[in-house]
Amino acid sequence: MTSPEYRAHFGFDIAFANGGGMHGDGFRLDLPSADLDADVIALLLVRHLGLALVESVTLRDLEIVTEPHRGSRGVETRPAAADRRLVDLSHPIRAGLITYPGLPAPEITPFLTRADSREKYAPGTEFAMDVITMIGNTGTYLDSPFHRYADGGDLSSLPLEKLVDLPAEVFHLTDAWTAERRGIAPETLADRDLRGAAVLLHTGWDRLFGTPEYGRGAPFLTGAAAAALVDAGVALVGIDSINIDDTESGGERPAHSILLAAGIPVVEHLTGLGSLPARGARFTAAPPAVAGFGTFPVRAYAIV
């Protein structure tokens, strides 16, 4: 059973020993437990903000609530569960599945039925062999640079070091975007060291997967944020939305263009990211090594 996670809600006033100060309202901070006093939370706040020469911290309207962690910097938290667990982050593929409006659904047909196989094998032995016809952009899938660039690396060229057992930095963003402001900005992702990590964007849009609403009004990663992730040295970027780019922008795909030009694979149509901690999990999403192919479904999962 997953242990509850806690966050503090408060306003603050900070004074610096060398003069000046800063103030905040409606601030939220991950907590390692619920039994912390204001002095300890103030220290965690200073660590999270990376402040020096702090003279005093005053917290206002402090409230501790049960709420999933968002990954506050400098705040060590307890594991979400005492035991190792596997979390499946992929949508199952089935015949007729609509992943992206306008793209063909997979077709599954028998090549060898169990009944026919009985004539080929010893009594009591039977097999089924099926043929699946599908576009690479089906279910939860990974984009290689070849998907965007003719001279980019294809699926067979991707090193496993960019796909397997990556430290996962999960950004829980369900309350960080609106219908009027759907783009995820670089400032939203700026509070952590992301070098070598799989950056996973939990927007909550996967709840609409397979419905007509999934294709309209979805959150996305801005080009500026994609450039910031490249500068941060990330290994992979994933999102639980219909696309990492804004599909309603008129055809521009800056996030794809920037990330794939830098050799950073992109995983789209993830699901279940809300069950992962902000940090501490390990992420894997490895497609088959198909030469001359740019995109293919993955069984994405995390170890917590």
HUZIKA-V934725 format. One record per residue. N is the residue number from 1. RES is the residue in one letter. PSI is psi as a letter, one per 20 degrees, with the letter a starting at -180 (none if undefined). NEAR is the number of other C-alpha atoms within 12 Angstrom. Layout:
BEGIN
N/RES/PSI/NEAR ; N/RES/PSI/NEAR
END
This chain:
BEGIN
1/M/p/11 ; 2/T/p/17 ; 3/S/q/21 ; 4/P/q/24 ; 5/E/q/30 ; 6/Y/q/31 ; 7/R/q/32 ; 8/A/p/39 ; 9/H/p/27 ; 10/F/r/27 ; 11/G/r/25 ; 12/F/q/29 ; 13/D/p/24 ; 14/I/p/28 ; 15/A/q/21 ; 16/F/q/18 ; 17/A/h/14 ; 18/N/j/11 ; 19/G/q/13 ; 20/G/r/14 ; 21/G/r/20 ; 22/M/q/20 ; 23/H/q/19 ; 24/G/q/20 ; 25/D/q/17 ; 26/G/k/16 ; 27/F/q/26 ; 28/R/q/34 ; 29/L/p/42 ; 30/D/q/39 ; 31/L/q/40 ; 32/P/h/30 ; 33/S/r/28 ; 34/A/i/24 ; 35/D/l/18 ; 36/L/q/21 ; 37/D/r/17 ; 38/A/h/25 ; 39/D/g/16 ; 40/V/g/22 ; 41/I/h/37 ; 42/A/h/35 ; 43/L/g/28 ; 44/L/h/30 ; 45/L/g/37 ; 46/V/g/31 ; 47/R/g/22 ; 48/H/g/25 ; 49/L/i/24 ; 50/G/k/17 ; 51/L/q/23 ; 52/A/q/19 ; 53/L/k/17 ; 54/V/p/24 ; 55/E/g/20 ; 56/S/q/25 ; 57/V/p/29 ; 58/T/p/27 ; 59/L/q/31 ; 60/R/p/21 ; 61/D/l/18 ; 62/L/p/24 ; 63/E/p/25 ; 64/I/p/25 ; 65/V/q/22 ; 66/T/o/21 ; 67/E/q/27 ; 68/P/q/35 ; 69/H/q/38 ; 70/R/i/39 ; 71/G/l/39 ; 72/S/p/38 ; 73/R/p/29 ; 74/G/j/24 ; 75/V/o/32 ; 76/E/p/20 ; 77/T/q/29 ; 78/R/q/23 ; 79/P/q/27 ; 80/A/h/28 ; 81/A/q/21 ; 82/A/h/12 ; 83/D/q/12 ; 84/R/p/16 ; 85/R/q/19 ; 86/L/p/19 ; 87/V/o/24 ; 88/D/p/26 ; 89/L/k/34 ; 90/S/q/32 ; 91/H/p/30 ; 92/P/q/25 ; 93/I/p/29 ; 94/R/r/19 ; 95/A/p/20 ; 96/G/j/21 ; 97/L/p/27 ; 98/I/o/31 ; 99/T/g/39 ; 100/Y/p/32 ; 101/P/p/21 ; 102/G/i/13 ; 103/L/q/17 ; 104/P/q/19 ; 105/A/q/24 ; 106/P/q/25 ; 107/E/p/19 ; 108/I/p/17 ; 109/T/q/17 ; 110/P/p/17 ; 111/F/g/15 ; 112/L/o/17 ; 113/T/r/17 ; 114/R/h/18 ; 115/A/g/18 ; 116/D/h/16 ; 117/S/h/19 ; 118/R/h/16 ; 119/E/i/15 ; 120/K/i/16 ; 121/Y/r/14 ; 122/A/q/10 ; 123/P/p/11 ; 124/G/i/12 ; 125/T/p/14 ; 126/E/q/17 ; 127/F/r/20 ; 128/A/p/18 ; 129/M/p/16 ; 130/D/q/15 ; 131/V/p/15 ; 132/I/p/19 ; 133/T/o/20 ; 134/M/q/25 ; 135/I/q/24 ; 136/G/h/31 ; 137/N/m/36 ; 138/T/p/41 ; 139/G/b/42 ; 140/T/o/42 ; 141/Y/r/44 ; 142/L/p/46 ; 143/D/p/47 ; 144/S/r/49 ; 145/P/h/33 ; 146/F/h/33 ; 147/H/h/30 ; 148/R/h/28 ; 149/Y/p/22 ; 150/A/h/15 ; 151/D/j/17 ; 152/G/r/27 ; 153/G/p/29 ; 154/D/a/31 ; 155/L/h/34 ; 156/S/i/23 ; 157/S/i/26 ; 158/L/p/35 ; 159/P/q/22 ; 160/L/h/21 ; 161/E/i/22 ; 162/K/j/34 ; 163/L/h/42 ; 164/V/p/28 ; 165/D/l/25 ; 166/L/q/34 ; 167/P/p/32 ; 168/A/p/41 ; 169/E/o/42 ; 170/V/p/42 ; 171/F/o/38 ; 172/H/o/34 ; 173/L/k/33 ; 174/T/h/27 ; 175/D/j/18 ; 176/A/j/24 ; 177/W/q/24 ; 178/T/r/18 ; 179/A/h/16 ; 180/E/i/11 ; 181/R/m/17 ; 182/R/i/28 ; 183/G/p/35 ; 184/I/o/39 ; 185/A/r/25 ; 186/P/h/23 ; 187/E/h/18 ; 188/T/h/27 ; 189/L/j/35 ; 190/A/j/27 ; 191/D/j/23 ; 192/R/q/32 ; 193/D/o/24 ; 194/L/j/30 ; 195/R/p/24 ; 196/G/j/28 ; 197/A/q/35 ; 198/A/o/44 ; 199/V/o/50 ; 200/L/p/52 ; 201/L/o/47 ; 202/H/o/41 ; 203/T/i/38 ; 204/G/j/32 ; 205/W/i/39 ; 206/D/i/34 ; 207/R/i/24 ; 208/L/j/25 ; 209/F/p/33 ; 210/G/j/26 ; 211/T/q/17 ; 212/P/h/17 ; 213/E/i/18 ; 214/Y/h/25 ; 215/G/j/27 ; 216/R/p/23 ; 217/G/k/25 ; 218/A/q/37 ; 219/P/q/38 ; 220/F/r/46 ; 221/L/p/47 ; 222/T/q/33 ; 223/G/h/25 ; 224/A/h/27 ; 225/A/h/31 ; 226/A/g/42 ; 227/A/h/29 ; 228/A/h/31 ; 229/L/h/43 ; 230/V/g/32 ; 231/D/h/21 ; 232/A/i/27 ; 233/G/k/24 ; 234/V/q/37 ; 235/A/h/39 ; 236/L/q/49 ; 237/V/p/57 ; 238/G/q/51 ; 239/I/q/47 ; 240/D/k/45 ; 241/S/r/47 ; 242/I/h/43 ; 243/N/q/45 ; 244/I/i/45 ; 245/D/r/37 ; 246/D/o/28 ; 247/T/i/28 ; 248/E/j/19 ; 249/S/i/17 ; 250/G/j/9 ; 251/G/i/12 ; 252/E/q/16 ; 253/R/m/25 ; 254/P/h/27 ; 255/A/g/39 ; 256/H/g/42 ; 257/S/g/32 ; 258/I/g/31 ; 259/L/g/43 ; 260/L/h/39 ; 261/A/h/27 ; 262/A/j/30 ; 263/G/k/34 ; 264/I/o/44 ; 265/P/q/53 ; 266/V/p/56 ; 267/V/p/50 ; 268/E/r/48 ; 269/H/k/50 ; 270/L/r/47 ; 271/T/q/37 ; 272/G/j/32 ; 273/L/h/43 ; 274/G/i/31 ; 275/S/j/33 ; 276/L/q/38 ; 277/P/r/40 ; 278/A/h/39 ; 279/R/r/40 ; 280/G/i/28 ; 281/A/r/32 ; 282/R/p/32 ; 283/F/q/42 ; 284/T/p/39 ; 285/A/n/43 ; 286/A/o/36 ; 287/P/r/35 ; 288/P/q/26 ; 289/A/m/23 ; 290/V/o/20 ; 291/A/q/18 ; 292/G/k/22 ; 293/F/q/30 ; 294/G/h/34 ; 295/T/p/37 ; 296/F/q/36 ; 297/P/q/36 ; 298/V/q/35 ; 299/R/n/31 ; 300/A/p/41 ; 301/Y/r/35 ; 302/A/q/37 ; 303/I/p/29 ; 304/V/none/30
END
